[in-house]
Amino acid sequence: MRELSYVAPRDLNEAIEALLKFKGRAKVVAGGTNFIPDMRSGAVAPGAIIDLSKLRDLSYIKEKNGIVSIGALATMSEIATSEVIRNQSPILSLAARRLGNPLTRNRATVGGNLAHASPAADTAPPLLAMEASVRIRGGSGGSREIPLDQFFRGPNQTVLEEDEIITEITFAKKEDPTRSSHFKLGLRNAMAISVVTIAVMLEMDGKVCRKARVALGAVAPNPIRAYRVEGLLAGKEIDSGTIDACAAAVRDEISPISDIRASAEYRKTVTLVLLQRAIREALA
C-alpha cells in the first residue's frame, strides 16, 4: 500500500518546511472541498497531505488605507457575510453565496478555490474584475505578489512553485460610482459547477464608462479578463450598439470546451447572451 504522510503545521513556516521536505510530492489542503473528491477518484495521489486548517492567522477580511485584504483561509461563508466584501465587492459576495451548499461554503476557502485553478473557479471572475493580486510565501522566506490575471497557467495550473503557498488576496477599494453585475449559469439553480460565469464592473462618469473590467469563467482553459470587450466599453456612453459589439467581440476571446455539462458551441452562445445581460444589469 502506498505510504501517505499527514502534516498539520502550526504556523506558516512549518507549512513551508513541510513543502520543502516532500519536494513536490505534497498536496496543500485547506477546506478540502476540491482535494477530497479528487483523491477519492484517483485524480491526485500525493505522498503527503499538508493540512493548513490550524493556520487561523490566514483567516481574515479587512479594509485599510483603501486596500481590501482577504486571508487565504477565509471561507466562502465568511466572504458571503462580510460587510467589507458586501460594500466593496458585491459581485464577490454574490459569487461566494452562489458556491455549492452551506456545508461546502463553510469549508471552502478563497485560497483553495484559486490554487485549484479550475476554469470554473467561482471566486476568480469577480476577483479578476476587481483587479485583485495574490500574495505568496515560499521557501526563500520572502513573499511575492502576482496580479491575478497572471496567476493562472491553464486548467489546474498556476504560477505557484512547489514550496509556495497563497497567503492573501488583495484589491483596491472600488471607485465611486462603480456599477457591477455577476451571472453564473449552471445545470441547476443551486449547488452547480459553472457552465458560464461573468463578472462585470463599470466605473462611470455620468453616462460615460470611464473604465470597464469584464471577467469570464468556464469558457477558456482558465478564468480570463475579456480585454477586447473592456476596450469597447471604456470611454464611451454605452448604448445597444456598443453592447452588441461587445457580444461579437467576446466570441474571439473565449475558447470553451465540450464536457458533461455543456458543449463548446452552447457555451459560446450563452456567453454572448449573458454578457449583454450582465452589461445591461450593471448599467441599470
N, C-alpha and C positions, 0 to 999 in steps of 0.2 A: 504494500500500500504506500502511496506517495506521502512523504512527510510534509506536514503543513505547520508552520510556526505561527504563533499569535503573539503580537506585541501591543500593549496598551500604554503608550507613553504618557508621562505625567506633564510634560511640557514640550514646547516646540523643538528644543534642542535634542531631546530624546527621540523625537519622531524623525528628525533629520539623521541622527546617528543610526537609527534602525534602517532607514533607506540606504545609507552608505554600506551598512553591514551586508545587506542582502543583494546589493548591486543589480538592480533591475528585476529581481525575482519577486519583489514585494508589491502588494496592491494596497493603496491607501483607501481606507473606508471611513466614512463619517456616519451618515444615516443608513447606508447600505441598501437603499431602495433600488438602485441600479445593479450594484455588485452582486447581491444575493441571488436574484434571478439569473444573472449571467453565469454565476458559479454553478448553480444547480443544473443549468442547461449544458455546461461544459464549454461555454464560450470563453471563459477565462479559467486558468488553472495556476494560480500563483504559488510560490514556495513559502510565502509568508503574508499574513494579514496585519496591517498596521492600523489599529483602531484609534481614531482621533477623538472619540466621544468624551474623553476626560479633559480635553483642552478647552475648557469653558471660557478661557480668555479670548477665544476666537469667535465667541457668540455675542454680538452686539450690533446695534444700529444707532448711529448718532449723526448729528449735523453740527459742524463747527467751521466758522470762518468761510461759509459758502460752499463747503465740501461735505457731501453725504458719504459716510463710511459704513460699510456692512462687513462684519466679520464673516469669514468663510464658513463658519459653523452655524450661522443664523439659519433657522429653519424657514420653510415656506409659510408655516403658520405665523411665525414671528414677523415675517415680512408683510404678510397679508393684513395683519392687525396693527402694524406700526403707524403711528400718526406721522412720523417723519416721512416714511415712504408714501403714505397716502397723500400728503401735501406736496412732496417734491417729485414723485413719480407715480401718478395714478395708474399708469399702464403697467408698471412693475407690480403694484399692489393687485391689480386685476389678474395678471398672469399667475401670481402666487396663489390667488384664490381659486383659479381655474385648474390648478395642477392636481391631478389624482383625487383621492378621497381624504377625509380628515386624518386618518391614520398615517397615510403617506405624507401629507403636509406636515404632520408633527415630527416626522423623522428626516425627510429630505432636506438637504442643505443647499444653499446657493453655491458654495464652493464645489460640492459634489456634482451639482447639475451642470456647471460649466466645465469641470475637469473631465466628466464623462464624454463631453463633446458630441452628443447626439445631434444629428442635423435638425431634430425636432425639439431640442432643449428649450423648455418653456421660458426660462428667465433670460435667454440670450437675446431675442429680438428687442424686448424693452430696454435691456441694458445697452445694447448696441445703439438704440435710438437715443439713449441718454449720453452717448459717447463715454461710456464707462472705461475704467482701466482696472487691471488685475495686478495686485501686489503679490510677489512670490518670494519665498525664502528657500535657500538652498544650502548645500554643504559647505560653501565658502564662508558662511556666516553672514554674508551680506544679503540684501534684498534688491529686487529689480521690479520695475513697473512696466507693464505691457498694455498698450491700448487694446481693448477687447477685439477690435476688428483685425488685429494682428495675432491674436491668441490661437485661433483655430487653424489647423492644417489639413483638415479633411474629416471624414467620418471617424469619430472616436479618436482623433489625433489632435494634439495641441503642441505648443512650444515648450511644455514642461520637460525639464531634464529628469533623469532617473532619481536624482536626490532633491527634487524641488517639490514644494507644497504651496498651494494657494493659501494666503493668509487673510486677504482683504480685497474687497471690491469698492471702488470709489467713483463718484461722478460729481460734477459741479451742480450746485443748486440751480434749478431751472429759472430762466429769464421770464419776466412778466411782460406782456401777456403771452403765455405759451399754451397752445391747444394740442390735445393728443387723443389718440384712439388706439384700441387694441382689439384684434379679431383673432379668434382661434377656431378653426374648423376641425372637428373630429368625426368619427363614425357614430358617435352618440353624444348626447348633450352634456354628459359629465364623465369624469374618470377615463378620458380618451387620450391616446397619443395623437399629436397633431398631424393632420393631413396638410394643412397650410396654417401658418401663423404670420400675422402682420402687425407691426407696431409703427405708428406714425407720430411724429412730433413736429409742430409748426410754430416757429417764433414769428409773431405777427407785429406789423407796424401799421395800425389802422387796417385797411383792407389788403395791404401788400404783405406777402410772405417774405420776411427778412431772411430766414434760414429754415431749411427742411431737413429732417432726418427720417428715413424710411428703412426699416429693417424687416427681414423675412426669415422664416424658419420652415424647415421640412421641404424646401424646394431647390436645394443645392447640396453639395457634399458637406457643407457646414452652414450654420447661420450666417447671413450676409447683410451688408448695407447695400441698398439699391441706389448707387451714386448717380446714375443717369436720371433716375426719377427725381432725386433730390435737386439736380441741376435744372430740371424743367420747372420745378416749383419755386425755387429761390428767386427773389427779386421781382416776382410777378403778382398781380392781382388774379387769384385763381378763379377760373371760370370752367364751364363744362368742356370747352375745347382743350384747356390745359389738362384736365383730369383724363380726358380721352387719350391725349398724347402720352400721359404717364402710363396708362394701361398698355398702350402699344409698345412703349419703351421697355417695360418691365419684362416682357417676353424674352428679350435678348439678354437679360441679366440673370435669369434663372435656368437651372439645368436639373429638373426633378427626375426622379427615377420611378419606375413602377414597382410596387411591392404589394403586400397583402392588404394594405389599407386603401390604396388608390393607384390608378395608372398615371403615368407621366403626363399624358395629354389632359386628363381630368385635373391634375394639379395646376397645369398651365392655365386652363380655362378658369378655374376657381380663383387663382391668384389675380387674374385681370379683373374679375368681378369684385373680389374682396378689397383690392387696392382702391378701386373707385369708391367703394362704400366707406372705406376707412378714411380717405381724404375728406369726403363729404361730412362724415361724422365729426372729424376733428374741427372742421370749419363751422359746424352748427352751433 
